[in-house]
Amino acid sequence: MLRAVTNQRNSSHSNKRSGRRMSSPVAFFLSRLKSKLMVNGLELDRVVVVLVRARNPNNIGAVARAMHDFGFRTLRVVNDFSVPFETARSAVDASAVLAEAATFASVAEAVADCTLVVGTTAVGERALQHPLHALPEAAATIANELAQAEHGGRVALLFGSEKTGLSNDELSHCNWLLTIPMQQHDHLRHPSMNLGQAVAVCLYELVRKGSAPAEAAVSRAAQAGELERMTLLLTEVLEHTDYTKRHPANCDEPQIRRLVLRMGATASDAPVWMGVLRQVLWKLRQGENGDD
């Protein structure tokens, strides 16, 4: 044992004399992790973390710190009040993330430039209206989306409030959902993570997965903002045809939005669909005005 310690000291002295520093286990792990990453800086910047109705500044700070630690920079917060970022004391070394964070009044605005919107949920007793994937599977799908470098689409990860998660209306903006598998306990109805923990686990899994090999070139998906305009146009068409009066149970806004999302419209499809819907509206309004 003494010989081993002596050899270690001699090795340490030798390294110091040669100008090299011994790396700590943590530094070694991080360097290995970084060397294995297939996701480059550009792809990391295409991942948008969206916090919806997050109220605790320290939780927001913990999210910013996790983003900083794993190399993500784009943070957006959806709230109906001003978020005091300066009080987020838990954001150690993550001041740059908070300084660049943007606030939005609605989920639709926050994800308007994204081509894939993924919501997070603990599931519980909620009746889901979206496909649900466990985090490992979800991370692989997201990595594949990021690998489609030719279209440069953004991916949004939505996290709900600490108390209630994402509402059904907020979930209606999502293409699909992910959940973090957790141990079930008899005394807990709905196991869930702290907001900062949940974001850290999701981002780590993305980084660990890396980019999947790019599949055959596919058309870029329509941005969420384009799909939202399609949703509004379709809603207007349904109102003018009295469909909403005859079938009100099928026509609330989240249902119509989910219907549009399931179409999987591409960037080239969206303008065509909007043109069709505008033409239908124009014709309907002519009929209402008594024109031929």
C-alpha distance (Angstrom), angle and dihedral (degrees) to the residues before:
residue distance angle dihedral
M1 . . .
L2 3.80 . .
R3 3.79 89.8 .
A4 3.78 91.1 52.8
V5 3.80 91.8 50.8
T6 3.80 90.8 47.5
N7 3.81 91.4 49.7
Q8 3.80 90.1 49.1
R9 3.80 91.4 51.6
N10 3.80 91.5 47.7
S11 3.81 89.7 50.0
S12 3.78 90.5 49.2
H13 3.79 92.5 50.0
S14 3.80 89.7 47.4
N15 3.78 91.5 53.1
K16 3.78 92.4 48.5
R17 3.81 91.0 50.5
S18 3.80 90.4 52.1
G19 3.81 91.0 51.5
R20 3.80 95.0 -111.5
R21 3.79 123.8 126.7
M22 3.79 122.6 -142.5
S23 3.79 109.4 -120.7
S24 3.79 120.4 -128.3
P25 3.83 118.9 -119.0
V26 3.81 89.4 -105.8
A27 3.79 93.1 50.6
F28 3.80 90.2 46.5
F29 3.81 91.1 51.7
L30 3.79 92.7 48.1
S31 3.79 92.7 48.1
R32 3.80 91.0 50.4
L33 3.81 90.4 47.2
K34 3.80 91.3 49.5
S35 3.80 92.0 48.6
K36 3.80 90.4 53.3
L37 3.78 95.3 49.6
M38 3.77 113.9 115.1
V39 3.78 91.3 -178.4
N40 3.78 109.8 92.8
G41 3.80 126.9 -152.4
L42 3.79 93.0 -95.3
E43 3.79 91.4 56.1
L44 3.80 92.5 48.0
D45 3.79 88.8 54.1
R46 3.79 88.8 55.0
V47 3.82 90.9 63.4
V48 3.82 112.2 89.7
V49 3.80 120.6 -163.6
V50 3.81 109.7 -152.6
L51 3.81 120.0 -167.4
V52 3.80 113.0 -162.6
R53 3.81 117.7 -156.5
A54 3.81 93.1 -17.8
R55 3.80 105.1 167.0
N56 3.79 107.4 173.8
P57 3.84 110.4 85.2
N58 3.80 90.8 -155.8
N59 3.79 91.0 56.5
I60 3.80 89.5 50.0
G61 3.80 87.9 49.3
A62 3.80 91.2 51.6
V63 3.80 89.4 51.9
A64 3.82 90.8 50.5
R65 3.79 90.7 50.0
A66 3.82 92.0 50.9
M67 3.81 89.9 49.2
H68 3.80 91.1 50.2
D69 3.81 92.7 47.9
F70 3.81 93.1 53.1
G71 3.81 97.0 39.5
F72 3.83 101.8 -104.3
R73 3.80 118.8 134.7
T74 3.81 111.8 172.8
L75 3.81 112.6 93.7
R76 3.80 123.6 169.3
V77 3.79 126.2 -177.4
V78 3.80 125.1 -159.1
N79 3.79 111.9 -156.9
D80 3.77 140.3 139.4
F81 3.80 90.9 -133.6
S82 3.78 137.2 46.5
V83 3.80 112.8 -82.6
P84 3.84 114.0 -135.3
F85 3.80 96.8 -136.6
E86 3.79 91.0 170.0
T87 3.82 90.8 68.1
A88 3.81 93.5 56.6
R89 3.80 95.2 111.6
S90 3.80 93.8 170.1
A91 3.81 91.2 66.5
V92 3.81 93.7 97.1
D93 3.82 110.1 179.3
A94 3.82 89.9 -7.6
S95 3.80 99.6 100.6
A96 3.82 90.9 118.4
V97 3.81 91.4 57.3
L98 3.80 91.6 50.3
A99 3.80 92.8 44.0
E100 3.82 90.3 56.8
A101 3.82 95.2 40.8
A102 3.81 114.7 122.1
T103 3.81 128.3 -150.7
F104 3.80 125.2 -144.2
A105 3.78 134.9 -172.5
S106 3.82 95.2 -137.5
V107 3.78 142.1 21.4
A108 3.81 89.8 -119.6
E109 3.82 90.8 60.7
A110 3.81 93.7 43.7
V111 3.82 94.6 54.9
A112 3.81 99.4 32.3
D113 3.84 93.9 114.0
C114 3.83 95.3 44.4
T115 3.80 125.6 103.0
L116 3.82 95.2 -164.4
V117 3.81 123.8 37.3
V118 3.80 117.0 -171.7
G119 3.80 121.6 -172.2
T120 3.79 125.4 -156.2
T121 3.78 124.2 -137.4
A122 3.79 140.6 169.0
V123 3.85 85.8 -147.2
G124 3.83 98.4 -148.8
E125 3.79 110.2 160.1
R126 3.80 94.8 -27.6
A127 3.81 117.7 129.8
L128 3.79 101.9 -129.7
Q129 3.81 123.2 -143.8
H130 3.82 95.1 -170.3
P131 3.79 137.9 66.1
L132 3.82 109.1 -89.6
H133 3.81 125.0 -147.6
A134 3.80 131.0 -175.5
L135 3.81 112.5 -118.1
P136 3.84 98.1 -102.4
E137 3.81 91.8 53.3
A138 3.80 91.5 41.7
A139 3.81 92.1 51.9
A140 3.80 90.9 53.8
T141 3.81 91.1 51.6
I142 3.81 91.9 48.2
A143 3.81 91.0 47.7
N144 3.79 89.0 53.7
E145 3.82 90.1 51.4
L146 3.80 89.6 51.8
A147 3.79 90.1 49.1
Q148 3.80 89.7 64.4
A149 3.79 88.6 87.8
E150 3.78 94.9 164.4
H151 3.80 93.8 73.0
G152 3.82 98.3 37.4
G153 3.80 94.8 -151.4
R154 3.78 120.6 173.2
V155 3.81 124.2 -122.1
A156 3.80 118.6 -145.6
L157 3.80 122.9 -155.6
L158 3.81 110.3 -160.2
F159 3.81 121.1 -153.9
G160 3.80 121.1 -176.0
S161 3.78 131.9 -143.5
E162 3.78 120.6 -61.1
K163 3.81 92.6 -111.1
T164 3.80 107.5 36.3
G165 3.79 107.7 15.0
L166 3.80 118.3 -147.2
S167 3.80 119.4 -17.6
N168 3.81 121.5 -130.3
D169 3.80 89.9 -105.0
E170 3.82 91.1 52.4
L171 3.80 90.7 46.6
S172 3.80 89.9 53.7
H173 3.83 88.0 73.9
C174 3.82 90.6 61.4
N175 3.80 127.7 95.6
W176 3.79 90.3 -151.5
L177 3.80 141.3 -23.7
L178 3.77 137.3 -112.3
T179 3.78 130.5 -156.6
I180 3.80 131.9 -165.7
P181 3.82 110.0 -126.9
M182 3.80 109.7 -123.2
Q183 3.76 137.8 177.5
Q184 3.81 112.5 -91.8
H185 3.81 116.1 -129.6
D186 3.79 125.7 -163.0
H187 3.80 94.0 -134.3
L188 3.84 94.2 50.0
R189 3.80 121.8 71.6
H190 3.79 96.2 -168.2
P191 3.82 117.5 17.7
S192 3.79 110.4 -152.7
M193 3.77 139.9 166.5
N194 3.76 132.8 -120.6
L195 3.82 109.3 -96.4
G196 3.79 94.2 -112.6
Q197 3.81 91.6 48.4
A198 3.80 92.9 49.1
V199 3.81 92.9 51.4
A200 3.83 91.8 46.2
V201 3.82 92.7 50.9
C202 3.82 92.5 48.2
L203 3.80 94.0 47.6
Y204 3.80 92.5 46.1
E205 3.81 90.3 52.8
L206 3.81 90.1 50.5
V207 3.79 91.4 50.2
R208 3.80 92.7 43.9
K209 3.79 92.5 49.8
G210 3.78 94.4 49.8
S211 3.77 122.1 -170.4
A212 3.75 118.9 -36.8
P213 3.80 116.2 -131.1
A214 3.78 107.7 -82.4
E215 3.76 112.9 -98.7
A216 3.78 123.7 -140.1
A217 3.78 110.6 -57.3
V218 3.78 112.6 -81.7
S219 3.77 131.9 -175.8
R220 3.78 115.1 -88.4
A221 3.77 113.2 -99.6
A222 3.80 117.4 -114.2
Q223 3.79 114.8 -97.1
A224 3.78 118.8 -107.2
G225 3.80 90.1 -113.0
E226 3.81 90.8 58.2
L227 3.80 91.2 48.2
E228 3.80 90.2 49.8
R229 3.82 90.1 54.7
M230 3.81 88.5 50.0
T231 3.80 88.8 51.3
L232 3.81 92.3 52.4
L233 3.82 92.6 46.8
L234 3.80 92.5 48.5
T235 3.80 90.1 48.3
E236 3.80 89.8 52.2
V237 3.82 91.3 50.0
L238 3.81 91.0 50.8
E239 3.80 90.5 50.0
H240 3.82 93.4 50.0
T241 3.82 91.5 49.9
D242 3.84 91.0 48.8
Y243 3.80 89.3 -121.5
T244 3.79 89.2 130.1
K245 3.81 90.0 57.0
R246 3.79 95.0 47.7
H247 3.80 96.5 42.1
P248 3.81 106.5 24.7
A249 3.81 93.0 156.0
N250 3.81 90.2 65.5
C251 3.76 99.1 45.1
D252 3.78 113.2 63.7
E253 3.79 112.7 127.7
P254 3.84 97.9 -107.6
Q255 3.82 90.8 52.7
I256 3.80 92.9 50.9
R257 3.82 90.5 46.1
R258 3.81 91.6 51.9
L259 3.81 89.3 48.7
V260 3.80 90.7 54.3
L261 3.81 92.3 46.6
R262 3.80 91.5 52.2
M263 3.81 89.4 58.4
G264 3.80 88.6 72.0
A265 3.80 92.5 -145.4
T266 3.79 116.8 -166.1
A267 3.79 125.8 -138.5
S268 3.81 89.2 -97.4
D269 3.83 93.0 46.2
A270 3.81 96.5 53.4
P271 3.84 98.3 66.8
V272 3.82 89.8 47.0
W273 3.80 92.5 51.9
M274 3.81 91.3 46.4
G275 3.80 89.9 50.1
V276 3.80 91.0 50.9
L277 3.80 92.5 48.6
R278 3.82 92.6 47.2
Q279 3.81 89.9 50.9
V280 3.82 90.8 50.7
L281 3.81 89.8 49.8
W282 3.80 91.6 49.1
K283 3.80 90.9 51.7
L284 3.81 92.4 46.8
R285 3.80 91.6 50.9
Q286 3.80 90.5 50.1
G287 3.79 88.3 55.7
E288 3.78 91.7 49.1
N289 3.81 90.2 52.0
G290 3.78 91.9 50.1
D291 3.81 94.4 -112.7
D292 3.80 121.1 144.5
